[in-house]
Amino acid sequence: MNQDDLANIAVQTKQNDSRYDHVIKVCVAAGCLSANSEQVKTQLESEVKQRGLEGCCKVKGVGCMGLCAAGPLVANEGNEKMFQSVTPADAAAIIDDVVDHKPAPSAIVMDSNLDFFKRQKKIVLENSGEIDPERIEDYIAADGYEALFHVITMLNPAEVIEQITKSGLRGRGGAGFPTGLKWITVAKASGNRKYVICNADEGDPGAFMDRSVLESDPHRVLEGMAIAGYAVGAEKGFIYCRAEYPLAVKRLRVAIREAENIGLLGLNIGDTHFDFKVEVRLGAGAFVCGEETALIASIEGGRGTPRPRPPFPAQQGLWGDPTLINNVETFANIPPIIRRGGEWFASIGTEKSKGTKVFALAGRVKNTGLIEVPMGVTLREIIFKLGGGIPDGRRFKAVQSGGPSGGCVPEQYLDIPVDYDSLASVGSIMGSGGMIVMDDTSCMVDVARFFMDFCMSESCGKCVPCRVGTTQMHNILDRITKGKAGPKDLELLQRLTGMVKAASLCGLGQTAPNPTLTTLRYFMDEYRAHIEEGRCPAGVCHPAKAEAEVSA
Amino acid sequence: MLPTSKVVSPPSDDKRWKIVDGLMRRHGHEPCALIEVLHKVQETFGFLTEESLSYVAASLRVPYSKVFGVATFYHFFTMKPPGKHTCVVCTGTACYIKGAPTLLNAVQEVAGIKQGETTKDGNLSLLTARCLGSCGLAPAAVFDGQVSGKMTTEKVKERIHMYLDSEAMAMEARK
């Protein structure tokens, strides 16, 4: 396989596709699959066959189109026509519409000019909903593996890292560490063997960006990893993926096999001396394994418990060798940065946060699903423009970003730009990209209790501040929601948050108090209502009833 | 002390052990393959037992204590046999905000079991998941491996009744 072979595959695939007058795309990512899209696809295929349209109309399974709430989604090639909540029975109407221009029933027609689609800027998701994730040819036809070839034939490792540094890309796993700097550290570290690890242990409840990228465009992540391998001097990569994502795992394995078969992974890639192999390793349901040292322990086959840093994995990681760990979305950004240059990427976004960010928009918002927006758009735009606002005439209360490590941002900060630093300034974090919208039916004390319950049970138990601290905080929050707490409990809770934050070993414990801290800061009146008046303003908890039981 | 590298034979002559053995061979019996192997055992047999853990320990030359530690550390591994049907209610944030606790209560009420339990007749197991990643379709539940989104208490109850009734009918037929 050399550059000409790659170009040939791209040309041939494009030629094959151009034979068809119409392409009907059906979303086969996990969201739409659970709404029956596989049967929709089968029915569309048999309808095409029945009408003898096989020569001019192609039905193709594609990755996530974003608007999961309206699934299953079907669209034509250029997305001018989109269909929502499609059932197998709608197959005939869709073909009537796409091929014969007879409008389909308005119930399944979706406005493709929705703000949800128009206001996005797609870099990571550029192929999602466009290519067939299980066909490497589709990815190659969309300029796939071009960046890898360019890198291994034209650039030396330092030049690759220079582009990444120039792009200003920061880690998309949540902490926002400059990617270029991380790569330099691993590249400079001494050691005969080095590793590249892709963190696909998307444990934050309410986040599904990485799942979607892996299911919709797995080769992009593999290409990003291979480029990283070349840049830092590693020949082996691991993708640590949650076992809860069986479809993502399956598609990754298919992608690795296909890439190995045509020589895009493995030995002597592109007829050069560069070798790079990738293996998938399954997580087993431990949130703490998103922490890099715990993840390494898990790949090594042990319990996922973190260890103190330094030494950082960049110096001593997997099996004691220098290891580069980046998140799925970070790797997915690499090929476009190489193709179009670091400066192009740096021209998007804000001064300190470059590029775009993928968010999983969920909770009490009309358009739940996956979006990609440039850094710096406001929370208000995301929730009210792309998200379509709050359904059922309810009132917005807070938006939670960053999962159990993040905070709840209230209405008065809706106009802050979404970037690493602004979110941190209001007590939350960018996180990996989960964004849960809450309305006035959510009790913020109960939400804080929910997250603390999560952190308590996910604490690995290695260090005392996290193991005991999260349990104690959970007990207090539980007492408050049950109306059994006194004013002293609030003071104690506040002291505990500071202690756990300062003394815990890893990120899990250090950030576990964030949901509690932000709700204490912005929704103190709700805490007071529970404690002093025995009342839950949202009507979720029943503090008064419990108090009556206690006194009786 | 580490078990020596003598040849160990599977705990039973169940043919399914060949699948597990094959995977261990592919990994060269490396101790670091432990989690992958435990996944395979659970996928093949449905759950882990002390016998299967000690077989894996001996084959990979890992202390039993470590194998047991790993098997009990991770939520995904279970040492309880699952019921014939399983219902997993997602309790991730998006589902929680959209009423997962109500769904869970409904299932517990209808089936008469708590989360993590299996009905006495072994027909239904009720589990919870931290997040399925189907947040766009919250609240979500998984019935026998199939994810269903936008669940309501009515829909959940209907499914549970279906599972429970099918078993009751089968029992009736056996009589």
Interface residues (C-beta under 8 A of the other chain):
Chain A: A30 G31 L33 S34 A35 L67 C68 A69 G71 E202 G203 D204 P205 G206 A207 F208 R211 S212 A243 E244 Y245 R281 L282 G283 A284 G285 A286 F287 S298 I299 E300 G301 G302 R303 G304 A360 L361 A362 G363 R364 T368 G369 L370 Q400 G403 G434 I436 M438 S442 V447 F450 F451 F454 E458 C460
Chain B: E30 P31 C32 A33 L34 I35 E36 L38 H39 V62 K66 G69 V70 F73 Y74 H75 F76 F77 T91 G92 T93 A94 Y96 I97 K98 A129 R130 C131 L132 G133 S134 C135 G136 L137 A138 A140 Q146 V147 S148 G149
